[in-house]
Every structure is written in structure tokens, then in C-alpha cells.
Amino acid sequence: MADSFFKKENNKKKKQKQEEKLKRREERKSHNNKGKDLEDLFVYVDKLGQLTHLTPEEQALQEKQEIKKTEKVSQEDHEGIISYVTDKGYAFVIDSQTRESVFLHQNDLSVPLEKGLKISFKLEQSKNGIRAVDAAKKEQ
């Protein structure tokens, strides 16, 4: 004899609940910490006070790699004109050779920042991109 509509619906709901229960069980198993090494559960603190999974040795190695990134891009002098200045002490210089905008901080220039000032500088790769260093006012 055929099942009624309500019986079919109840069976569907029952199957769906079983499937959801099975999914939850599998999820709990995948996020379970049992059987993991104690070292996998360690959390370290970096120099900035943030939590990380890197050991102090790995942190030192990563820091050395970041220092290598800040090496000079080119030793030759570039020339450019300051195109944008902020009151916070930084500016952007348009390189006369490549026509690219390069970041410049007030500490890297011996004279006050002014828009339109012609300067000579060297390029350096920093963690945020290329920046101008050793900048000096270009005598005309």
C-alpha cells in the first residue's frame, strides 16, 4: 500500500535531520584537537604583541628577509620634481626619467618640502613599495 503524503514528508524530514547530524559530526571530527602534537597548539607573540604561529626562529628569519627587501633598488641618482605635498610630512616626486610617482618622506630631505621643488634622490625598496631616499635640493 502507498504511503500517505504526511508520512512521505516526515520521512524526508527524518532523512534531512540525519544528514545534518552526520555533517555536524564530521565537522567536529575535522576540528578536533585530539591526537595533535603539543607544538601544533602553541601560539607565540611577535614583537608587536600580536599572536602568531611562527616560532621565534621563524620570526627572525622572516625579519631578515624583510630587511633584504629594503635594499637599494638603484645606486644611481635620479632627478625629479615634487608634485604633491601633505601637511603630515610626506610628498610624492615625479621621476624625470621614468615619469613614475615615488614616495618621499620629510626625514629623507634636508630642506622643507615644497611643491615644484627640483631634487635629486636615490631609490630604495621598502615594505610598502619604492621610495626616495638621500634626497637633496638640486641646484639650478
N, CA, C and O atoms as a GROMACS GRO file, in nm:
protein
  560
    1MET      N    1   0.083  -0.117   0.000
    1MET     CA    2   0.000   0.000   0.000
    1MET      C    3   0.088   0.125   0.000
    1MET      O    4   0.196   0.123   0.061
    2ALA      N    5   0.047   0.230  -0.065
    2ALA     CA    6   0.127   0.351  -0.078
    2ALA      C    7   0.120   0.433   0.049
    2ALA      O    8   0.019   0.434   0.119
    3ASP      N    9   0.233   0.503   0.078
    3ASP     CA   10   0.239   0.588   0.196
    3ASP      C   11   0.161   0.717   0.171
    3ASP      O   12   0.149   0.763   0.057
    4SER      N   13   0.110   0.772   0.278
    4SER     CA   14   0.036   0.898   0.265
    4SER      C   15   0.133   1.014   0.246
    4SER      O   16   0.254   0.998   0.264
    5PHE      N   17   0.079   1.128   0.210
    5PHE     CA   18   0.161   1.248   0.188
    5PHE      C   19   0.237   1.288   0.314
    5PHE      O   20   0.356   1.319   0.307
    6PHE      N   21   0.169   1.285   0.427
    6PHE     CA   22   0.232   1.326   0.553
    6PHE      C   23   0.343   1.230   0.594
    6PHE      O   24   0.444   1.273   0.650
    7LYS      N   25   0.324   1.103   0.567
    7LYS     CA   26   0.426   1.003   0.600
    7LYS      C   27   0.552   1.026   0.516
    7LYS      O   28   0.664   1.016   0.566
    8LYS      N   29   0.532   1.057   0.387
    8LYS     CA   30   0.645   1.086   0.299
    8LYS      C   31   0.720   1.210   0.347
    8LYS      O   32   0.843   1.210   0.351
    9GLU      N   33   0.648   1.314   0.384
    9GLU     CA   34   0.710   1.437   0.433
    9GLU      C   35   0.788   1.412   0.561
    9GLU      O   36   0.898   1.463   0.578
   10ASN      N   37   0.731   1.333   0.651
   10ASN     CA   38   0.801   1.302   0.776
   10ASN      C   39   0.928   1.223   0.750
   10ASN      O   40   1.030   1.245   0.816
   11ASN      N   41   0.922   1.130   0.655
   11ASN     CA   42   1.042   1.053   0.620
   11ASN      C   43   1.150   1.143   0.561
   11ASN      O   44   1.268   1.126   0.590
   12LYS      N   45   1.110   1.240   0.476
   12LYS     CA   46   1.206   1.336   0.419
   12LYS      C   47   1.272   1.417   0.529
   12LYS      O   48   1.394   1.435   0.528
   13LYS      N   49   1.193   1.467   0.624
   13LYS     CA   50   1.247   1.546   0.735
   13LYS      C   51   1.343   1.463   0.819
   13LYS      O   52   1.448   1.512   0.861
   14LYS      N   53   1.307   1.338   0.843
   14LYS     CA   54   1.391   1.248   0.921
   14LYS      C   55   1.526   1.227   0.853
   14LYS      O   56   1.630   1.232   0.918
   15LYS      N   57   1.524   1.203   0.722
   15LYS     CA   58   1.648   1.185   0.645
   15LYS      C   59   1.734   1.311   0.649
   15LYS      O   60   1.856   1.304   0.665
   16GLN      N   61   1.668   1.426   0.633
   16GLN     CA   62   1.741   1.554   0.634
   16GLN      C   63   1.808   1.576   0.769
   16GLN      O   64   1.923   1.621   0.774
   17LYS      N   65   1.738   1.546   0.879
   17LYS     CA   66   1.796   1.561   1.012
   17LYS      C   67   1.915   1.468   1.031
   17LYS      O   68   2.016   1.508   1.090
   18GLN      N   69   1.905   1.346   0.981
   18GLN     CA   70   2.016   1.251   0.991
   18GLN      C   71   2.137   1.300   0.914
   18GLN      O   72   2.250   1.288   0.961
   19GLU      N   73   2.113   1.355   0.794
   19GLU     CA   74   2.224   1.407   0.713
   19GLU      C   75   2.290   1.526   0.782
   19GLU      O   76   2.413   1.536   0.782
   20GLU      N   77   2.210   1.615   0.840
   20GLU     CA   78   2.266   1.730   0.912
   20GLU      C   79   2.348   1.685   1.032
   20GLU      O   80   2.454   1.741   1.060
   21LYS      N   81   2.297   1.585   1.102
   21LYS     CA   82   2.368   1.532   1.218
   21LYS      C   83   2.503   1.472   1.176
   21LYS      O   84   2.604   1.490   1.243
   22LEU      N   85   2.502   1.400   1.064
   22LEU     CA   86   2.624   1.340   1.012
   22LEU      C   87   2.725   1.448   0.972
   22LEU      O   88   2.845   1.434   0.997
   23LYS      N   89   2.677   1.556   0.909
   23LYS     CA   90   2.765   1.667   0.871
   23LYS      C   91   2.828   1.732   0.994
   23LYS      O   92   2.948   1.760   0.995
   24ARG      N   93   2.746   1.755   1.098
   24ARG     CA   94   2.798   1.816   1.220
   24ARG      C   95   2.904   1.726   1.285
   24ARG      O   96   3.005   1.775   1.335
   25ARG      N   97   2.879   1.596   1.284
   25ARG     CA   98   2.974   1.502   1.342
   25ARG      C   99   3.107   1.506   1.267
   25ARG      O  100   3.214   1.508   1.329
   26GLU      N  101   3.101   1.509   1.134
   26GLU     CA  102   3.222   1.516   1.053
   26GLU      C  103   3.297   1.648   1.077
   26GLU      O  104   3.420   1.650   1.082
   27GLU      N  105   3.222   1.756   1.092
   27GLU     CA  106   3.284   1.886   1.119
   27GLU      C  107   3.356   1.886   1.254
   27GLU      O  108   3.467   1.938   1.267
   28ARG      N  109   3.292   1.827   1.355
   28ARG     CA  110   3.357   1.818   1.486
   28ARG      C  111   3.484   1.735   1.480
   28ARG      O  112   3.584   1.768   1.543
   29LYS      N  113   3.480   1.627   1.402
   29LYS     CA  114   3.599   1.543   1.389
   29LYS      C  115   3.713   1.618   1.322
   29LYS      O  116   3.829   1.603   1.360
   30SER      N  117   3.680   1.699   1.222
   30SER     CA  118   3.786   1.771   1.149
   30SER      C  119   3.848   1.882   1.234
   30SER      O  120   3.965   1.915   1.216
   31HIS      N  121   3.772   1.940   1.327
   31HIS     CA  122   3.823   2.048   1.412
   31HIS      C  123   3.869   1.997   1.548
   31HIS      O  124   3.896   2.077   1.638
   32ASN      N  125   3.877   1.868   1.564
   32ASN     CA  126   3.915   1.810   1.691
   32ASN      C  127   4.065   1.827   1.714
   32ASN      O  128   4.144   1.808   1.622
   33ASN      N  129   4.105   1.861   1.836
   33ASN     CA  130   4.246   1.879   1.869
   33ASN      C  131   4.310   1.752   1.924
   33ASN      O  132   4.429   1.750   1.952
   34LYS      N  133   4.232   1.646   1.938
   34LYS     CA  134   4.287   1.522   1.992
   34LYS      C  135   4.384   1.462   1.892
   34LYS      O  136   4.360   1.462   1.772
   35GLY      N  137   4.494   1.410   1.943
   35GLY     CA  138   4.592   1.344   1.859
   35GLY      C  139   4.692   1.438   1.795
   35GLY      O  140   4.784   1.392   1.728
   36LYS      N  141   4.676   1.569   1.815
   36LYS     CA  142   4.772   1.663   1.759
   36LYS      C  143   4.889   1.680   1.856
   36LYS      O  144   4.875   1.662   1.977
   37ASP      N  145   5.003   1.715   1.802
   37ASP     CA  146   5.119   1.741   1.885
   37ASP      C  147   5.096   1.865   1.968
   37ASP      O  148   5.019   1.954   1.932
   38LEU      N  149   5.164   1.870   2.080
   38LEU     CA  150   5.152   1.984   2.168
   38LEU      C  151   5.205   2.111   2.100
   38LEU      O  152   5.153   2.220   2.122
   39GLU      N  153   5.308   2.095   2.018
   39GLU     CA  154   5.367   2.210   1.950
   39GLU      C  155   5.272   2.271   1.846
   39GLU      O  156   5.284   2.389   1.814
   40ASP      N  157   5.180   2.191   1.795
   40ASP     CA  158   5.081   2.244   1.700
   40ASP      C  159   4.982   2.337   1.769
   40ASP      O  160   4.918   2.420   1.704
   41LEU      N  161   4.969   2.324   1.900
   41LEU     CA  162   4.875   2.405   1.976
   41LEU      C  163   4.938   2.532   2.031
   41LEU      O  164   4.866   2.618   2.083
   42PHE      N  165   5.071   2.546   2.021
   42PHE     CA  166   5.139   2.664   2.074
   42PHE      C  167   5.108   2.786   1.990
   42PHE      O  168   5.093   2.778   1.868
   43VAL      N  169   5.100   2.899   2.057
   43VAL     CA  170   5.085   3.028   1.991
   43VAL      C  171   5.193   3.118   2.048
   43VAL      O  172   5.214   3.122   2.169
   44TYR      N  173   5.262   3.191   1.961
   44TYR     CA  174   5.372   3.277   2.002
   44TYR      C  175   5.331   3.423   1.988
   44TYR      O  176   5.234   3.456   1.920
   45VAL      N  177   5.406   3.510   2.054
   45VAL     CA  178   5.381   3.653   2.047
   45VAL      C  179   5.497   3.716   1.970
   45VAL      O  180   5.614   3.690   2.000
   46ASP      N  181   5.464   3.800   1.870
   46ASP     CA  182   5.570   3.866   1.793
   46ASP      C  183   5.609   3.998   1.860
   46ASP      O  184   5.561   4.030   1.969
   47LYS      N  185   5.698   4.072   1.795
   47LYS     CA  186   5.750   4.197   1.852
   47LYS      C  187   5.642   4.302   1.872
   47LYS      O  188   5.654   4.389   1.959
   48LEU      N  189   5.536   4.295   1.792
   48LEU     CA  190   5.428   4.392   1.801
   48LEU      C  191   5.321   4.352   1.903
   48LEU      O  192   5.224   4.424   1.923
   49GLY      N  193   5.340   4.236   1.966
   49GLY     CA  194   5.245   4.189   2.065
   49GLY      C  195   5.127   4.114   2.006
   49GLY      O  196   5.028   4.092   2.074
   50GLN      N  197   5.138   4.076   1.880
   50GLN     CA  198   5.029   4.003   1.815
   50GLN      C  199   5.058   3.854   1.820
   50GLN      O  200   5.173   3.812   1.820
   51LEU      N  201   4.952   3.773   1.824
   51LEU     CA  202   4.967   3.629   1.829
   51LEU      C  203   5.000   3.575   1.691
   51LEU      O  204   4.946   3.620   1.590
   52THR      N  205   5.091   3.477   1.688
   52THR     CA  206   5.132   3.417   1.562
   52THR      C  207   5.170   3.271   1.586
   52THR      O  208   5.199   3.232   1.700
   53HIS      N  209   5.170   3.191   1.480
   53HIS     CA  210   5.210   3.052   1.491
   53HIS      C  211   5.357   3.032   1.455
   53HIS      O  212   5.406   2.919   1.459
   54LEU      N  213   5.426   3.139   1.421
   54LEU     CA  214   5.568   3.131   1.386
   54LEU      C  215   5.652   3.126   1.513
   54LEU      O  216   5.630   3.203   1.606
   55THR      N  217   5.749   3.036   1.515
   55THR     CA  218   5.840   3.029   1.628
   55THR      C  219   5.931   3.152   1.626
   55THR      O  220   5.940   3.220   1.524
   56PRO      N  221   5.997   3.183   1.737
   56PRO     CA  222   6.087   3.298   1.737
   56PRO      C  223   6.196   3.288   1.630
   56PRO      O  224   6.236   3.390   1.572
   57GLU      N  225   6.244   3.166   1.603
   57GLU     CA  226   6.345   3.148   1.498
   57GLU      C  227   6.287   3.182   1.360
   57GLU      O  228   6.352   3.247   1.279
   58GLU      N  229   6.164   3.137   1.336
   58GLU     CA  230   6.099   3.167   1.208
   58GLU      C  231   6.069   3.317   1.196
   58GLU      O  232   6.077   3.373   1.086
   59GLN      N  233   6.035   3.380   1.307
   59GLN     CA  234   6.011   3.524   1.306
   59GLN      C  235   6.139   3.600   1.271
   59GLN      O  236   6.135   3.696   1.194
   60ALA      N  237   6.253   3.555   1.327
   60ALA     CA  238   6.381   3.620   1.298
   60ALA      C  239   6.416   3.602   1.150
   60ALA      O  240   6.464   3.696   1.086
   61LEU      N  241   6.394   3.483   1.097
   61LEU     CA  242   6.422   3.457   0.956
   61LEU      C  243   6.335   3.545   0.867
   61LEU      O  244   6.383   3.599   0.768
   62GLN      N  245   6.208   3.558   0.901
   62GLN     CA  246   6.117   3.642   0.824
   62GLN      C  247   6.161   3.789   0.829
   62GLN      O  248   6.152   3.860   0.729
   63GLU      N  249   6.207   3.833   0.945
   63GLU     CA  250   6.254   3.970   0.960
   63GLU      C  251   6.378   3.995   0.874
   63GLU      O  252   6.391   4.102   0.813
   64LYS      N  253   6.469   3.898   0.868
   64LYS     CA  254   6.588   3.912   0.783
   64LYS      C  255   6.549   3.923   0.637
   64LYS      O  256   6.609   4.000   0.562
   65GLN      N  257   6.448   3.847   0.596
   65GLN     CA  258   6.402   3.853   0.458
   65GLN      C  259   6.341   3.990   0.427
   65GLN      O  260   6.358   4.043   0.317
   66GLU      N  261   6.270   4.048   0.524
   66GLU     CA  262   6.212   4.181   0.504
   66GLU      C  263   6.322   4.286   0.494
   66GLU      O  264   6.309   4.382   0.418
   67ILE      N  265   6.430   4.270   0.570
   67ILE     CA  266   6.542   4.364   0.564
   67ILE      C  267   6.607   4.357   0.427
   67ILE      O  268   6.646   4.460   0.372
   68LYS      N  269   6.618   4.237   0.371
   68LYS     CA  270   6.676   4.224   0.237
   68LYS      C  271   6.590   4.295   0.133
   68LYS      O  272   6.641   4.346   0.033
   69LYS      N  273   6.458   4.298   0.156
   69LYS     CA  274   6.368   4.365   0.063
   69LYS      C  275   6.391   4.515   0.062
   69LYS      O  276   6.361   4.582  -0.037
   70THR      N  277   6.442   4.570   0.174
   70THR     CA  278   6.461   4.714   0.182
   70THR      C  279   6.595   4.760   0.128
   70THR      O  280   6.635   4.875   0.147
   71GLU      N  281   6.666   4.670   0.060
   71GLU     CA  282   6.793   4.710  -0.001
   71GLU      C  283   6.769   4.812  -0.112
   71GLU      O  284   6.658   4.828  -0.161
   72LYS      N  285   6.875   4.879  -0.149
   72LYS     CA  286   6.866   4.982  -0.253
   72LYS      C  287   6.821   4.920  -0.386
   72LYS      O  288   6.866   4.812  -0.424
   73VAL      N  289   6.733   4.991  -0.455
   73VAL     CA  290   6.690   4.948  -0.587
   73VAL      C  291   6.793   4.986  -0.690
   73VAL      O  292   6.829   4.906  -0.776
   74SER      N  293   6.842   5.110  -0.683
   74SER     CA  294   6.946   5.153  -0.774
   74SER      C  295   7.038   5.250  -0.703
   74SER      O  296   6.993   5.332  -0.623
   75GLN      N  297   7.165   5.241  -0.730
   75GLN     CA  298   7.264   5.328  -0.667
   75GLN      C  299   7.279   5.460  -0.741
   75GLN      O  300   7.339   5.554  -0.689
   76GLU      N  301   7.226   5.468  -0.861
   76GLU     CA  302   7.241   5.591  -0.939
   76GLU      C  303   7.145   5.698  -0.891
   76GLU      O  304   7.039   5.668  -0.836
   77ASP      N  305   7.183   5.822  -0.913
   77ASP     CA  306   7.099   5.934  -0.873
   77ASP      C  307   6.988   5.957  -0.975
   77ASP      O  308   7.009   5.947  -1.096
   78HIS      N  309   6.871   5.987  -0.924
   78HIS     CA  310   6.757   6.022  -1.007
   78HIS      C  311   6.722   6.167  -0.980
   78HIS      O  312   6.756   6.222  -0.875
   79GLU      N  313   6.656   6.227  -1.074
   79GLU     CA  314   6.611   6.364  -1.057
   79GLU      C  315   6.460   6.366  -1.073
   79GLU      O  316   6.401   6.284  -1.143
   80GLY      N  317   6.399   6.463  -1.004
   80GLY     CA  318   6.255   6.473  -1.016
   80GLY      C  319   6.202   6.601  -0.955
   80GLY      O  320   6.277   6.680  -0.898
   81ILE      N  321   6.073   6.619  -0.967
   81ILE     CA  322   6.005   6.737  -0.916
   81ILE      C  323   5.896   6.691  -0.819
   81ILE      O  324   5.821   6.598  -0.848
   82ILE      N  325   5.889   6.757  -0.704
   82ILE     CA  326   5.786   6.724  -0.606
   82ILE      C  327   5.651   6.770  -0.661
   82ILE      O  328   5.632   6.887  -0.694
   83SER      N  329   5.558   6.674  -0.671
   83SER     CA  330   5.428   6.705  -0.731
   83SER      C  331   5.316   6.716  -0.629
   83SER      O  332   5.214   6.780  -0.657
   84TYR      N  333   5.333   6.657  -0.513
   84TYR     CA  334   5.226   6.657  -0.413
   84TYR      C  335   5.288   6.660  -0.275
   84TYR      O  336   5.380   6.583  -0.246
   85VAL      N  337   5.240   6.749  -0.188
   85VAL     CA  338   5.293   6.763  -0.053
   85VAL      C  339   5.176   6.762   0.045
   85VAL      O  340   5.073   6.823   0.019
   86THR      N  341   5.194   6.693   0.157
   86THR     CA  342   5.092   6.694   0.262
   86THR      C  343   5.147   6.764   0.385
   86THR      O  344   5.267   6.785   0.398
   87ASP      N  345   5.056   6.800   0.475
   87ASP     CA  346   5.099   6.864   0.599
   87ASP      C  347   5.150   6.761   0.700
   87ASP      O  348   5.200   6.798   0.806
   88LYS      N  349   5.139   6.633   0.668
   88LYS     CA  350   5.186   6.527   0.758
   88LYS      C  351   5.335   6.496   0.739
   88LYS      O  352   5.390   6.416   0.814
   89GLY      N  353   5.400   6.556   0.642
   89GLY     CA  354   5.544   6.539   0.626
   89GLY      C  355   5.585   6.441   0.518
   89GLY      O  356   5.697   6.390   0.522
   90TYR      N  357   5.498   6.413   0.423
   90TYR     CA  358   5.542   6.331   0.311
   90TYR      C  359   5.497   6.394   0.180
   90TYR      O  360   5.410   6.481   0.176
   91ALA      N  361   5.561   6.345   0.074
   91ALA     CA  362   5.533   6.402  -0.058
   91ALA      C  363   5.551   6.293  -0.163
   91ALA      O  364   5.598   6.183  -0.134
   92PHE      N  365   5.514   6.327  -0.285
   92PHE     CA  366   5.537   6.238  -0.398
   92PHE      C  367   5.616   6.314  -0.503
   92PHE      O  368   5.590   6.430  -0.534
   93VAL      N  369   5.715   6.244  -0.556
   93VAL     CA  370   5.807   6.302  -0.654
   93VAL      C  371   5.783   6.234  -0.788
   93VAL      O  372   5.770   6.112  -0.794
   94ILE      N  373   5.777   6.312  -0.895
   94ILE     CA  374   5.768   6.257  -1.030
   94ILE      C  375   5.911   6.242  -1.082
   94ILE      O  376   5.982   6.340  -1.102
   95ASP      N  377   5.951   6.116  -1.104
   95ASP     CA  378   6.085   6.087  -1.155
   95ASP      C  379   6.094   6.138  -1.298
   95ASP      O  380   6.009   6.106  -1.381
   96SER      N  381   6.198   6.217  -1.329
   96SER     CA  382   6.209   6.277  -1.463
   96SER      C  383   6.243   6.173  -1.570
   96SER      O  384   6.213   6.195  -1.687
   97GLN      N  385   6.305   6.061  -1.531
   97GLN     CA  386   6.340   5.958  -1.630
   97GLN      C  387   6.223   5.867  -1.661
   97GLN      O  388   6.192   5.842  -1.778
   98THR      N  389   6.158   5.816  -1.557
   98THR     CA  390   6.054   5.716  -1.577
   98THR      C  391   5.912   5.773  -1.571
   98THR      O  392   5.817   5.704  -1.608
   99ARG      N  393   5.896   5.896  -1.525
   99ARG     CA  394   5.766   5.962  -1.510
   99ARG      C  395   5.676   5.889  -1.410
   99ARG      O  396   5.554   5.900  -1.416
  100GLU      N  397   5.738   5.814  -1.316
  100GLU     CA  398   5.662   5.744  -1.213
  100GLU      C  399   5.661   5.827  -1.086
  100GLU      O  400   5.754   5.903  -1.060
  101SER      N  401   5.556   5.812  -1.009
  101SER     CA  402   5.544   5.880  -0.882
  101SER      C  403   5.613   5.799  -0.774
  101SER      O  404   5.590   5.679  -0.762
  102VAL      N  405   5.698   5.863  -0.695
  102VAL     CA  406   5.778   5.796  -0.593
  102VAL      C  407   5.751   5.865  -0.459
  102VAL      O  408   5.745   5.988  -0.452
  103PHE      N  409   5.733   5.785  -0.355
  103PHE     CA  410   5.708   5.837  -0.221
  103PHE      C  411   5.834   5.900  -0.163
  103PHE      O  412   5.944   5.849  -0.182
  104LEU      N  413   5.817   6.012  -0.092
  104LEU     CA  414   5.929   6.081  -0.026
  104LEU      C  415   5.882   6.128   0.111
  104LEU      O  416   5.775   6.188   0.123
  105HIS      N  417   5.962   6.102   0.214
  105HIS     CA  418   5.929   6.149   0.349
  105HIS      C  419   6.018   6.268   0.382
  105HIS      O  420   6.130   6.279   0.333
  106GLN      N  421   5.967   6.358   0.467
  106GLN     CA  422   6.040   6.479   0.506
  106GLN      C  423   6.177   6.446   0.565
  106GLN      O  424   6.272   6.521   0.544
  107ASN      N  425   6.190   6.335   0.638
  107ASN     CA  426   6.317   6.298   0.701
  107ASN      C  427   6.425   6.266   0.599
  107ASN      O  428   6.544   6.270   0.632
  108ASP      N  429   6.388   6.233   0.475
  108ASP     CA  430   6.485   6.199   0.372
  108ASP      C  431   6.528   6.320   0.290
  108ASP      O  432   6.606   6.306   0.195
  109LEU      N  433   6.481   6.438   0.326
  109LEU     CA  434   6.516   6.560   0.254
  109LEU      C  435   6.565   6.663   0.354
  109LEU      O  436   6.505   6.680   0.460
  110SER      N  437   6.674   6.734   0.320
  110SER     CA  438   6.734   6.828   0.415
  110SER      C  439   6.663   6.964   0.417
  110SER      O  440   6.679   7.039   0.513
  111VAL      N  441   6.588   6.996   0.315
  111VAL     CA  442   6.516   7.124   0.310
  111VAL      C  443   6.366   7.097   0.325
  111VAL      O  444   6.322   6.984   0.306
  112PRO      N  445   6.288   7.199   0.359
  112PRO     CA  446   6.143   7.178   0.372
  112PRO      C  447   6.078   7.136   0.239
  112PRO      O  448   6.123   7.176   0.132
  113LEU      N  449   5.974   7.056   0.250
  113LEU     CA  450   5.902   7.011   0.131
  113LEU      C  451   5.823   7.125   0.069
  113LEU      O  452   5.751   7.196   0.139
  114GLU      N  453   5.836   7.142  -0.062
  114GLU     CA  454   5.758   7.241  -0.136
  114GLU      C  455   5.718   7.180  -0.269
  114GLU      O  456   5.795   7.107  -0.331
  115LYS      N  457   5.598   7.211  -0.311
  115LYS     CA  458   5.553   7.163  -0.442
  115LYS      C  459   5.633   7.235  -0.550
  115LYS      O  460   5.652   7.356  -0.544
  116GLY      N  461   5.680   7.158  -0.650
  116GLY     CA  462   5.756   7.215  -0.761
  116GLY      C  463   5.906   7.219  -0.736
  116GLY      O  464   5.980   7.263  -0.824
  117LEU      N  465   5.952   7.174  -0.621
  117LEU     CA  466   6.095   7.175  -0.588
  117LEU      C  467   6.166   7.066  -0.667
  117LEU      O  468   6.121   6.951  -0.669
  118LYS      N  469   6.279   7.101  -0.733
  118LYS     CA  470   6.358   7.003  -0.807
  118LYS      C  471   6.458   6.940  -0.711
  118LYS      O  472   6.532   7.010  -0.642
  119ILE      N  473   6.460   6.805  -0.708
  119ILE     CA  474   6.551   6.734  -0.617
  119ILE      C  475   6.621   6.621  -0.690
  119ILE      O  476   6.578   6.576  -0.796
  120SER      N  477   6.731   6.575  -0.630
  120SER     CA  478   6.797   6.453  -0.674
  120SER      C  479   6.785   6.353  -0.560
  120SER      O  480   6.788   6.391  -0.443
  121PHE      N  481   6.772   6.224  -0.593
  121PHE     CA  482   6.747   6.124  -0.491
  121PHE      C  483   6.790   5.987  -0.541
  121PHE      O  484   6.816   5.968  -0.660
  122LYS      N  485   6.795   5.892  -0.449
  122LYS     CA  486   6.819   5.752  -0.482
  122LYS      C  487   6.693   5.674  -0.448
  122LYS      O  488   6.614   5.717  -0.364
  123LEU      N  489   6.674   5.561  -0.515
  123LEU     CA  490   6.557   5.479  -0.492
  123LEU      C  491   6.589   5.364  -0.398
  123LEU      O  492   6.699   5.310  -0.398
  124GLU      N  493   6.490   5.329  -0.316
  124GLU     CA  494   6.504   5.219  -0.221
  124GLU      C  495   6.373   5.141  -0.219
  124GLU      O  496   6.265   5.200  -0.225
  125GLN      N  497   6.384   5.008  -0.211
  125GLN     CA  498   6.265   4.924  -0.200
  125GLN      C  499   6.232   4.908  -0.053
  125GLN      O  500   6.314   4.858   0.024
  126SER      N  501   6.113   4.950  -0.011
  126SER     CA  502   6.069   4.932   0.126
  126SER      C  503   5.956   4.831   0.128
  126SER      O  504   5.915   4.782   0.022
  127LYS      N  505   5.905   4.800   0.245
  127LYS     CA  506   5.797   4.701   0.252
  127LYS      C  507   5.668   4.752   0.189
  127LYS      O  508   5.582   4.673   0.153
  128ASN      N  509   5.653   4.884   0.176
  128ASN     CA  510   5.533   4.942   0.116
  128ASN      C  511   5.552   4.979  -0.030
  128ASN      O  512   5.457   5.024  -0.094
  129GLY      N  513   5.671   4.962  -0.084
  129GLY     CA  514   5.695   4.996  -0.224
  129GLY      C  515   5.824   5.074  -0.240
  129GLY      O  516   5.905   5.080  -0.148
  130ILE      N  517   5.842   5.133  -0.356
  130ILE     CA  518   5.964   5.209  -0.384
  130ILE      C  519   5.951   5.348  -0.324
  130ILE      O  520   5.846   5.412  -0.333
  131ARG      N  521   6.059   5.394  -0.262
  131ARG     CA  522   6.059   5.528  -0.202
  131ARG      C  523   6.190   5.599  -0.232
  131ARG      O  524   6.292   5.535  -0.262
  132ALA      N  525   6.188   5.730  -0.225
  132ALA     CA  526   6.306   5.813  -0.250
  132ALA      C  527   6.380   5.832  -0.118
  132ALA      O  528   6.319   5.863  -0.015
  133VAL      N  529   6.513   5.814  -0.122
  133VAL     CA  530   6.597   5.836  -0.004
  133VAL      C  531   6.717   5.922  -0.045
  133VAL      O  532   6.744   5.940  -0.164
  134ASP      N  533   6.787   5.972   0.054
  134ASP     CA  534   6.906   6.056   0.031
  134ASP      C  535   6.874   6.171  -0.066
  134ASP      O  536   6.950   6.200  -0.158
  135ALA      N  537   6.762   6.234  -0.045
  135ALA     CA  538   6.719   6.341  -0.135
  135ALA      C  539   6.788   6.472  -0.099
  135ALA      O  540   6.812   6.501   0.019
  136ALA      N  541   6.818   6.550  -0.199
  136ALA     CA  542   6.879   6.681  -0.179
  136ALA      C  543   6.825   6.776  -0.285
  136ALA      O  544   6.790   6.735  -0.396
  137LYS      N  545   6.818   6.904  -0.248
  137LYS     CA  546   6.772   7.004  -0.342
  137LYS      C  547   6.871   7.016  -0.456
  137LYS      O  548   6.992   7.022  -0.433
  138LYS      N  549   6.821   7.018  -0.577
  138LYS     CA  550   6.908   7.026  -0.694
  138LYS      C  551   6.931   7.172  -0.725
  138LYS      O  552   6.837   7.250  -0.743
  139GLU      N  553   7.057   7.208  -0.732
  139GLU     CA  554   7.094   7.346  -0.766
  139GLU      C  555   7.077   7.364  -0.916
  139GLU      O  556   7.112   7.276  -0.995
  140GLN      N  557   7.024   7.479  -0.955
  140GLN     CA  558   6.998   7.502  -1.097
  140GLN      C  559   7.107   7.581  -1.163
  140GLN      O  560   7.100   7.608  -1.283
   0.00000   0.00000   0.00000
